Amino acid sequence: MTRREYGQECSLACALDAIGGRWSLLIVRELSLGPLRFSELARSVGGAPTDVLTKRLRDLGRDGIVSRRELAAPVSATVYELTELGRGLERPMIELGRWGMQLQKAEDIVGLAPSSLPNALRTVLHPPPEASFRLGLRSTGQTFSLRAHNSWIEASRGDLGDPDLTLSGSPIEVLAAVVVDPAAAPDVEIEGDTALLGQLGAMVVVPDRLRHEAAARFAQPVG
């Protein structure tokens, strides 16, 4: 065995061979929001050494999970993006994030990066099948869009155009406005359908311990 670590006739082992390396799933997390240049990806994943990031991208490309694309002039840049196979990792990624909340502490998310905000909301929100909404996010100069349909939330960078609701603020405050209570984050700017914000709160599913820790941190009573 060279690159492969397990070499077992098991689909789980095969999956871990492809995405079990350090930084691999974080690369998928960032590219799930859209294509990125190498320098942008390096900043977004949060500290991966350049040589390691290069190797992970090469391995993910070899397995058909990530592809490279040259942008047309006048941009003239190379971007990395998920393939159709790579997109198939989004739902397992969100479910793994939901499982990970059982190990997480509220204090661990204080430094949540802006690019992690969309997937953090996708992780805590469980929209019912009939829910359909478009949510805009603005945080520290970055813009993201969420669109819910069929119990699933799509996420992307940039402005979706005419969202039902837009939340602007630091990542932790926007998350608190949804998970705890809008009053817990008075600095968050709310534009659009304010009733939707209350509906989002009803869709939040997090471990009770984490909810209590978050409520205590933002000094809000738990209902």
KEKE-3310 file (N, C-alpha, C; in steps of 0.2 Angstrom, whole numbers, plus 5000, padded with zeros to 4 digits):
npx = (5004:5002:4997:4985:4978:4971:4966:4956:4942:4930:4917:4917:4930:4935:4930:4936:4949:4949:4944:4948:4960:4969:4963:4956:4941:4938:4942:4932:4921:4923:4923:4911:4903:4906:4917:4935:4950:4967:4974:4963:4957:4966:4966:4953:4952:4959:4973:4980:4996:5005:5011:5004:4991:4992:4995:4983:4973:4978:4976:4962:4958:4963:4955:4943:4935:4937:4940:4950:4949:4950:4948:4940:4947:4944:4949:4958:4963:4965:4954:4947:4935:4921:4917:4903:4903:4910:4901:4892:4896:4891:4879:4882:4893:4886:4878:4888:4893:4882:4883:4895:4892:4888:4900:4905:4908:4900:4909:4918:4914:4915:4925:4921:4923:4919:4916:4912:4900:4888:4888:4887:4874:4867:4869:4863:4850:4834:4824:4807:4798:4789:4795:4801:4812:4823:4838:4849:4866:4877:4893:4907:4912:4909:4898:4884:4872:4858:4846:4831:4823:4813:4817:4830:4845:4853:4868:4878:4892:4890:4877:4861:4850:4836:4832:4822:4825:4838:4852:4864:4880:4893:4899:4897:4887:4876:4873:4869:4858:4849:4849:4848:4841:4834:4835:4846:4857:4859:4866:4865:4859:4844:4835:4820:4809:4804:4797:4801:4813:4809:4803:4814:4821:4812:4816:4828:4839:4848:4860:4854:4863:4872:4863:4859:4872:4875:4864:4866:4878:4874:4866:4852:4836:4832:4819)
npy = (4994:5011:5026:5023:5018:5008:4998:4988:4977:4985:4997:5008:5009:5011:5024:5031:5030:5039:5051:5052:5058:5071:5087:5085:5083:5096:5104:5099:5105:5119:5120:5116:5127:5133:5137:5140:5149:5143:5151:5157:5145:5140:5150:5149:5135:5136:5136:5125:5118:5123:5113:5102:5104:5105:5092:5086:5091:5086:5072:5071:5075:5065:5055:5059:5068:5082:5095:5104:5120:5132:5149:5160:5173:5190:5186:5174:5163:5149:5138:5128:5115:5106:5090:5081:5069:5073:5082:5073:5071:5081:5079:5068:5075:5086:5078:5072:5083:5086:5075:5078:5089:5084:5082:5095:5111:5126:5137:5133:5138:5151:5158:5156:5155:5166:5159:5147:5149:5147:5133:5129:5134:5126:5114:5115:5118:5110:5109:5107:5096:5105:5117:5132:5143:5158:5163:5176:5180:5190:5193:5200:5206:5196:5187:5176:5163:5154:5141:5134:5118:5104:5098:5100:5111:5121:5129:5143:5154:5172:5183:5178:5185:5194:5189:5181:5184:5193:5191:5200:5202:5197:5180:5172:5179:5180:5166:5164:5172:5164:5152:5154:5166:5180:5192:5189:5193:5208:5216:5211:5214:5214:5210:5210:5197:5196:5187:5175:5172:5168:5156:5149:5147:5138:5127:5123:5110:5105:5097:5096:5100:5108:5118:5124:5129:5138:5147:5151:5158:5169:5175:5171:5165:5148:5140)
npz = (5000:4996:4995:5000:5015:5022:5013:5013:5009:5010:5010:5018:5023:5011:5008:5018:5014:5004:5009:5022:5026:5035:5034:5023:5023:5027:5016:5007:5014:5013:4998:4996:4996:4984:4970:4973:4973:4975:4985:4992:4996:5005:5015:5020:5025:5036:5041:5035:5030:5016:5007:5012:5009:4995:4992:4997:4989:4976:4979:4981:4969:4961:4965:4959:4966:4968:4956:4944:4937:4924:4924:4913:4903:4907:4920:4922:4931:4941:4948:4961:4963:4968:4961:4953:4960:4972:4977:4982:4995:5003:5011:5019:5026:5033:5041:5049:5055:5063:5072:5077:5086:5098:5104:5105:5113:5118:5120:5110:5098:5098:5090:5077:5060:5046:5034:5039:5044:5035:5034:5047:5050:5042:5048:5061:5058:5054:5042:5039:5027:5019:5021:5013:5009:5007:5013:5017:5021:5029:5033:5041:5029:5020:5009:5009:5004:5008:5003:5006:5003:5001:5014:5014:5014:5003:5000:4996:4991:4989:4983:4983:4978:4981:4994:5007:5020:5027:5037:5046:5053:5065:5064:5076:5082:5073:5072:5086:5086:5078:5084:5099:5102:5095:5103:5110:5102:5099:5090:5078:5062:5055:5040:5031:5031:5046:5054:5049:5055:5068:5064:5060:5071:5077:5070:5074:5079:5092:5103:5120:5131:5124:5119:5132:5136:5127:5128:5141:5139:5132:5140:5141:5145:5145:5136)
capx = (5000:5006:4993:4979:4980:4967:4967:4951:4937:4924:4915:4918:4937:4937:4928:4941:4955:4949:4943:4950:4966:4968:4961:4952:4934:4938:4942:4926:4917:4924:4921:4903:4900:4908:4924:4940:4957:4971:4975:4957:4955:4971:4964:4947:4952:4961:4980:4984:5002:5004:5012:4999:4985:4993:4994:4976:4970:4980:4973:4955:4958:4964:4949:4937:4931:4939:4943:4953:4946:4953:4943:4941:4949:4951:4951:4964:4965:4964:4950:4946:4928:4918:4914:4897:4905:4912:4894:4888:4898:4888:4874:4886:4897:4881:4876:4894:4893:4877:4885:4900:4889:4888:4907:4907:4906:4898:4915:4922:4912:4916:4929:4918:4925:4913:4915:4909:4893:4883:4887:4885:4867:4864:4870:4858:4843:4831:4818:4802:4798:4786:4798:4804:4814:4829:4841:4855:4870:4883:4897:4914:4913:4908:4891:4882:4865:4855:4840:4828:4818:4813:4820:4837:4847:4858:4872:4883:4894:4887:4870:4856:4845:4830:4831:4816:4827:4845:4855:4871:4884:4898:4897:4894:4881:4871:4872:4865:4851:4845:4849:4846:4835:4836:4837:4853:4862:4856:4870:4863:4855:4838:4831:4816:4803:4806:4793:4805:4818:4806:4802:4820:4822:4809:4819:4835:4840:4855:4860:4852:4869:4875:4859:4860:4878:4874:4859:4870:4883:4871:4862:4845:4833:4830:4812)
capy = (5000:5018:5031:5019:5017:5002:4992:4983:4977:4988:5003:5013:5009:5014:5031:5034:5030:5045:5058:5052:5062:5077:5093:5083:5085:5103:5106:5098:5110:5125:5120:5115:5134:5136:5136:5144:5149:5140:5155:5157:5139:5140:5154:5146:5129:5138:5134:5119:5119:5123:5107:5097:5106:5103:5085:5083:5092:5081:5066:5072:5076:5058:5051:5062:5072:5089:5096:5111:5124:5138:5154:5163:5180:5193:5183:5170:5160:5142:5137:5121:5115:5099:5087:5078:5064:5077:5085:5068:5071:5086:5077:5065:5080:5089:5073:5071:5089:5085:5070:5081:5093:5080:5083:5102:5115:5132:5141:5131:5141:5159:5160:5153:5159:5168:5154:5141:5151:5144:5126:5129:5134:5120:5108:5115:5118:5104:5112:5102:5096:5110:5124:5135:5150:5160:5167:5179:5181:5195:5193:5202:5207:5191:5186:5169:5162:5148:5140:5128:5115:5097:5097:5101:5118:5122:5135:5146:5161:5177:5185:5174:5189:5195:5184:5182:5187:5193:5193:5203:5202:5192:5173:5169:5183:5177:5159:5165:5175:5159:5146:5156:5171:5187:5196:5187:5196:5214:5219:5208:5217:5209:5214:5206:5194:5194:5181:5169:5171:5164:5150:5146:5145:5132:5122:5121:5104:5104:5094:5100:5103:5114:5124:5127:5132:5144:5152:5154:5163:5175:5177:5171:5160:5142:5139)
capz = (5000:4996:4998:5003:5022:5024:5009:5015:5005:5014:5007:5023:5022:5004:5009:5023:5010:5000:5012:5029:5028:5038:5030:5017:5023:5028:5009:5005:5017:5009:4991:4995:4995:4978:4968:4976:4971:4980:4991:4995:5000:5010:5021:5022:5029:5043:5043:5032:5027:5008:5004:5013:5005:4988:4992:4998:4982:4971:4980:4980:4961:4958:4966:4956:4971:4966:4949:4943:4931:4922:4923:4907:4903:4910:4926:4921:4937:4942:4954:4963:4964:4969:4956:4955:4965:4978:4979:4986:5002:5007:5016:5025:5029:5037:5046:5053:5059:5068:5077:5081:5091:5104:5107:5105:5118:5116:5119:5105:5092:5098:5085:5071:5054:5042:5029:5042:5046:5031:5035:5054:5050:5039:5053:5066:5055:5051:5040:5037:5019:5016:5022:5007:5011:5005:5018:5015:5026:5028:5039:5040:5022:5015:5008:5008:5003:5009:5000:5009:4999:5002:5020:5013:5013:4999:5002:4991:4992:4985:4985:4980:4975:4984:4999:5011:5026:5027:5043:5045:5059:5066:5064:5082:5084:5068:5075:5092:5084:5076:5089:5105:5102:5092:5108:5112:5098:5097:5085:5071:5057:5052:5035:5027:5034:5053:5056:5047:5060:5073:5061:5059:5078:5078:5066:5077:5083:5095:5110:5126:5134:5120:5120:5138:5137:5122:5131:5147:5137:5129:5146:5139:5148:5141:5137)
cpx = (5004:5001:4987:4982:4977:4968:4962:4945:4930:4923:4917:4926:4939:4935:4934:4948:4955:4948:4945:4956:4965:4967:4956:4944:4933:4938:4935:4921:4917:4922:4914:4900:4902:4915:4929:4947:4961:4972:4969:4956:4960:4969:4958:4947:4955:4968:4983:4990:5001:5005:5007:4993:4986:4992:4987:4972:4972:4977:4966:4954:4958:4958:4942:4933:4931:4942:4945:4949:4949:4948:4945:4943:4944:4953:4958:4967:4962:4960:4949:4938:4926:4915:4907:4898:4906:4905:4891:4891:4895:4883:4878:4890:4892:4880:4882:4895:4888:4879:4891:4898:4889:4895:4909:4904:4904:4904:4919:4920:4913:4920:4927:4920:4919:4911:4912:4902:4888:4882:4885:4877:4864:4864:4864:4851:4840:4824:4813:4801:4794:4789:4802:4806:4821:4832:4848:4859:4876:4887:4904:4916:4912:4900:4889:4875:4863:4848:4837:4823:4818:4817:4828:4839:4853:4862:4877:4886:4891:4880:4866:4851:4839:4828:4825:4818:4835:4847:4862:4874:4889:4895:4893:4887:4875:4869:4867:4858:4846:4844:4846:4840:4838:4838:4844:4859:4859:4859:4868:4858:4850:4835:4826:4810:4805:4803:4797:4810:4815:4805:4808:4822:4818:4812:4826:4834:4847:4855:4858:4857:4871:4870:4859:4866:4878:4869:4862:4875:4880:4866:4854:4842:4831:4823:4811)
cpy = (5006:5023:5028:5017:5010:4996:4986:4983:4979:4995:5009:5014:5013:5022:5034:5035:5037:5051:5058:5056:5069:5083:5091:5085:5093:5107:5105:5103:5116:5125:5118:5122:5137:5136:5141:5143:5145:5144:5156:5151:5138:5144:5151:5140:5130:5135:5128:5121:5119:5117:5102:5098:5104:5096:5082:5085:5088:5074:5066:5072:5069:5054:5054:5066:5079:5089:5103:5114:5130:5143:5158:5170:5184:5190:5179:5168:5153:5142:5130:5121:5107:5096:5084:5073:5068:5080:5080:5068:5077:5084:5073:5070:5084:5084:5072:5077:5089:5080:5074:5086:5090:5081:5090:5106:5122:5137:5139:5135:5149:5162:5158:5158:5160:5163:5148:5143:5147:5137:5125:5129:5128:5114:5109:5116:5112:5106:5106:5101:5102:5117:5126:5142:5151:5165:5169:5180:5185:5195:5195:5203:5202:5190:5179:5169:5155:5147:5134:5125:5108:5095:5097:5109:5118:5129:5137:5152:5166:5178:5181:5178:5189:5189:5186:5185:5187:5195:5195:5204:5197:5185:5171:5173:5181:5170:5160:5168:5170:5154:5148:5160:5177:5192:5195:5190:5202:5217:5216:5212:5212:5213:5208:5203:5192:5188:5175:5167:5167:5157:5146:5143:5139:5126:5119:5115:5104:5100:5099:5104:5109:5120:5128:5131:5139:5149:5155:5160:5169:5177:5177:5165:5154:5141:5131)
cpz = (5000:4999:5002:5010:5024:5020:5010:5010:5008:5011:5012:5023:5016:5005:5013:5019:5006:5003:5020:5031:5031:5033:5024:5017:5024:5021:5006:5008:5014:5002:4991:4994:4988:4976:4972:4973:4977:4986:4995:5000:5006:5016:5024:5026:5035:5045:5040:5029:5019:5005:5006:5009:4998:4987:4992:4992:4977:4972:4979:4972:4958:4959:4963:4960:4970:4959:4949:4937:4930:4921:4916:4908:4904:4916:4926:4927:4937:4948:4955:4965:4965:4963:4958:4961:4972:4981:4984:4993:5006:5012:5021:5029:5035:5043:5051:5058:5065:5074:5081:5086:5098:5108:5108:5111:5115:5115:5113:5098:5092:5092:5078:5065:5050:5037:5032:5044:5042:5033:5042:5054:5047:5043:5058:5064:5052:5048:5038:5029:5016:5017:5015:5009:5008:5010:5016:5021:5025:5034:5038:5033:5017:5015:5006:5007:5005:5006:5003:5004:5001:5008:5019:5012:5009:5001:4997:4994:4987:4987:4980:4976:4978:4989:5003:5017:5025:5035:5043:5052:5060:5066:5070:5084:5079:5071:5081:5091:5082:5081:5096:5105:5099:5097:5111:5108:5095:5091:5078:5068:5054:5047:5032:5032:5041:5056:5054:5052:5066:5070:5061:5066:5080:5075:5069:5081:5085:5101:5115:5129:5130:5120:5126:5139:5132:5125:5137:5145:5135:5134:5144:5142:5143:5142:5138)
residu = (MET:THR:ARG:ARG:GLU:TYR:GLY:GLN:GLU:CYS:SER:LEU:ALA:CYS:ALA:LEU:ASP:ALA:ILE:GLY:GLY:ARG:TRP:SER:LEU:LEU:ILE:VAL:ARG:GLU:LEU:SER:LEU:GLY:PRO:LEU:ARG:PHE:SER:GLU:LEU:ALA:ARG:SER:VAL:GLY:GLY:ALA:PRO:THR:ASP:VAL:LEU:THR:LYS:ARG:LEU:ARG:ASP:LEU:GLY:ARG:ASP:GLY:ILE:VAL:SER:ARG:ARG:GLU:LEU:ALA:ALA:PRO:VAL:SER:ALA:THR:VAL:TYR:GLU:LEU:THR:GLU:LEU:GLY:ARG:GLY:LEU:GLU:ARG:PRO:MET:ILE:GLU:LEU:GLY:ARG:TRP:GLY:MET:GLN:LEU:GLN:LYS:ALA:GLU:ASP:ILE:VAL:GLY:LEU:ALA:PRO:SER:SER:LEU:PRO:ASN:ALA:LEU:ARG:THR:VAL:LEU:HIS:PRO:PRO:PRO:GLU:ALA:SER:PHE:ARG:LEU:GLY:LEU:ARG:SER:THR:GLY:GLN:THR:PHE:SER:LEU:ARG:ALA:HIS:ASN:SER:TRP:ILE:GLU:ALA:SER:ARG:GLY:ASP:LEU:GLY:ASP:PRO:ASP:LEU:THR:LEU:SER:GLY:SER:PRO:ILE:GLU:VAL:LEU:ALA:ALA:VAL:VAL:VAL:ASP:PRO:ALA:ALA:ALA:PRO:ASP:VAL:GLU:ILE:GLU:GLY:ASP:THR:ALA:LEU:LEU:GLY:GLN:LEU:GLY:ALA:MET:VAL:VAL:VAL:PRO:ASP:ARG:LEU:ARG:HIS:GLU:ALA:ALA:ALA:ARG:PHE:ALA:GLN:PRO:VAL:GLY)
# end
